């Protein structure tokens, strides 16, 4: 579209003298190099990823998403440590089940997480993967932020 407009402007230069100086300036401009630099500013070609600075909205969404994940991670570490200290697991463990971050607990200790959502159970039924009640909103926000980020990347 832009290049078509430049071509039309060049055609007009033959008819309208006032346009000639602008056409002369544009002739010396390397549009491909400028476009290449702008793309390089927005996309990391080595990692095949869109950079935060590609748009202000993308930068804000990713910043909020990182902050949300830090809060979720901190909360889950505390909960997992509490389960470990109560003898509910051999070591503190955070994992992901059904696209949601959760903690691991022995089935006998799942009462340590009242109101928590059991996302999965091991085949032996000895281990539960539980989303603590306090983590539900953080996980919901993570799903939303991921969706917002994908939409902004496609825009």
N, C-alpha and C positions, 0 to 999 in steps of 0.2 A: 504494500500500500504506500509506504513512504517513498520507495524508489520510483513508483509510478508518478507520484506527485513531483518528484525532482525532474523526471523526464518531461512532464507537462510544462514545468517551469522553464526548462531549457528550450522547449519549442516556442514558448511565449517570448523568449529573449529575442528571437528574430523579428517579432512584430512590435514589441514594446521596449523601447530603449531603457526605460526606468528599471527594468528587471535585469538587464545585462550585468551590472555590478554584483548583484546577489548571485547570479549564475556563475560568475568568475570566482567568487569566494567558495561556492559549493563545489566547483570542479576540483579544487585542491584538497578537499576534505576526504579523508579515507573512512568512509562509512563502515566498511567491513571491519577495520581495525578497532574502531570505536565500539561497534557492536560486540566484537570479540572480548574487549576489555570489560564491558558491562556484564556480559555473560560470566566471565571469569570472576568478577566481583561477587556474583550471586550464587555461583555453583562451583563446588570443589570437584573438578573433573577426575582427580586421582581417586577420591573416595566415592564418586558418583552420588553426591548428596547436595541438597539445596542448603545453602548457608543461612544462618539466622538473619543476616543483614540483607537478604533478598527483598524483604519488605518489613516495614515497621510492625505490622500486625503479626507477622511470623515471629519476629524477635520477641514481642510481648507474650505471645502464646507459649513459645518455648521457655521463656523465662518463668512464667507462671507454672508451667508443667514441671520444670526442674524443682521449683520451690515446693510444689505439692508432693513430688516424689521424695524429696529430702525429708519433709514432715512425715510422710507415710513410713519411710525407712526408719526414721528415728523412733516412731511409735512402735513399729513391729519389733525392733531390736529390744526395746524395753519390755514388751510383752513376752517375747521369746526368752529373755533372760529371767523373767519372773517364773516362767514355766520350768526352765532349767533348774533354777534354785529350789523349786518345790519338788524336784525329782521327776518331773513329767517327761523329760527327754534327756538323752545322753550329752547333747551339746545344743546351744542356741542355734536355731535354724529358721531362715526365712526363705520362702520359695514362691512360686507362682502356680496357681491351679485355676483352670477355667478363665484365664486372662485376668486374674485378680491376685494381688499379693496377699500372702497369708503366712501364718506360723504353723509349725509342726508341734503336735502334742501327742503324748501317749493317750490312748482311748480312756484309760483310767483317770486321766487328769483333765479331761476336756471341761469339767465343771469349773476349772480355773478361769474360763472365758464365758461367763454368763451372757447370753444374748448373742454370742458369736455364731457365725454361719459355717457349718461343716461343708466345705467345698468338695472334699474327696476323702476317701478312706483307703488305706493300704489293703492289698489282697488278703493279708493275714488279719485284718481288722484291728490290729494292735496300734496303728498310727492314724491320727486324724490330721487333716489339713484344714485349719480353721481360720476364717477371716474374723478377727475380733470386731465386736460391735463398733468400737471407736475408729476402725479403719474403713468402714463401709463408705462413708462420705468421701474420704481421700481416694478410694478405688473408683468411686463413681466419677469424681472429678478427673481422674486419670483417663478414663474412657472418653469423657467429653473433650478433654484437651487433645487427645490423640486424634479424635474426629475433626476438631477445629484445625489442627495442624495439617492434616491430610488435605482438607478443603482449601486451606490457604496455599499449600504447595501446588495444588492443581489450578489455582486461579491465575 
